[in-house]
Amino acid sequence: MTVTKLPGPTTPAAGRHPWSLRPPLAAPHQQRLAFQRYFLDTVRRERGEWTVGRAKPVFRRFWQSHSYRSTIRRHFNRLVAEGHLIRHGDGTPRIYYTVVPEGEGQ
């Protein structure tokens, strides 16, 4: 059997896949923090009342995939706990969030 040398780069060494040559992705924690900054900047820039439905396109734009409503609620609640947002409508069917006014938050 003869081996014909093909033009172009050589095959990676055994056990190494071509995708292993790419730089590693950011750790999940770093990705979450980057998204949190992006999401909070978007909420501050656009103002108004934010519901899960209004936030869904922002999540899709960042993650490039579907996000569950429970995931969006978790992000909202984290931002409320950190003092960036105010939760409104407790005890009603419609829950929404607004930005903490300047000087009242952090």
Backbone hydrogen bonds, N-H to C=O, Kabsch-Sander energy under -0.5 kcal/mol:
donor,donor_aa,acceptor,acceptor_aa,energy
4,T,2,T,-0.5
5,K,3,V,-0.6
16,R,13,A,-2.0
17,H,15,G,-0.6
20,S,17,H,-1.6
21,L,18,P,-1.4
22,R,19,W,-1.0
31,Q,27,A,-2.2
32,R,28,P,-2.4
33,L,29,H,-2.3
34,A,30,Q,-2.4
35,F,31,Q,-2.4
36,Q,32,R,-2.6
37,R,33,L,-2.2
38,Y,34,A,-2.2
39,F,35,F,-3.4
40,L,36,Q,-2.6
41,D,37,R,-2.4
42,T,38,Y,-2.0
43,V,39,F,-2.5
44,R,40,L,-2.6
45,R,41,D,-2.3
46,E,42,T,-2.5
47,R,43,V,-1.9
50,W,97,Y,-3.0
51,T,49,E,-0.6
55,A,51,T,-1.7
56,K,52,V,-1.4
58,V,55,A,-0.6
59,F,55,A,-2.1
60,R,56,K,-2.5
61,R,57,P,-2.3
62,F,58,V,-1.8
63,W,59,F,-2.9
64,Q,60,R,-2.0
72,I,68,Y,-1.8
73,R,69,R,-2.6
74,R,70,S,-2.1
75,H,71,T,-1.9
76,F,72,I,-2.4
77,N,73,R,-2.8
78,R,74,R,-2.0
79,L,75,H,-2.1
80,V,76,F,-2.1
81,A,77,N,-2.5
82,E,78,R,-1.7
83,G,80,V,-1.4
84,H,79,L,-2.6
85,L,79,L,-1.1
86,I,98,T,-2.9
88,H,96,Y,-3.1
92,T,89,G,-2.2
95,I,93,P,-0.6
96,Y,88,H,-1.6
97,Y,50,W,-2.2
98,T,86,I,-2.0
100,V,84,H,-2.2
104,E,101,P,-1.8
105,G,101,P,-0.9
